[in-house]
């Protein structure tokens, strides 16, 4: 896509947490995942920049990503997309105790 092509020549490494917010739709094979999102995932994976993945909303998207994720890259899935769900997902990912705020 255009955004990926624009950044393709960048010489710097950017460790990246990819967060995908998407609604599930059991009647669409891609569950609404855009080509741009798929391209970003592939680019970050191929460059080694992908450090973790959080998917909110659609278990179908998680199913698409899992076969391509190396075991070394952590991921979290959450059905909810609201701020409380985001907080819990990121606390889990980063090992933060949601009661104390400590890692």
Secondary structure, DSSP 8 states (H G I E B T S, - for coil): -HHHHHHTT--S---EEEEEE----TTSTTTT--HHHHHHHHHHHHHT-EEEEEEES-HHHHHHHHTTS-TTSEEEEES--SHHHHHHHHHHHHT--TTT---
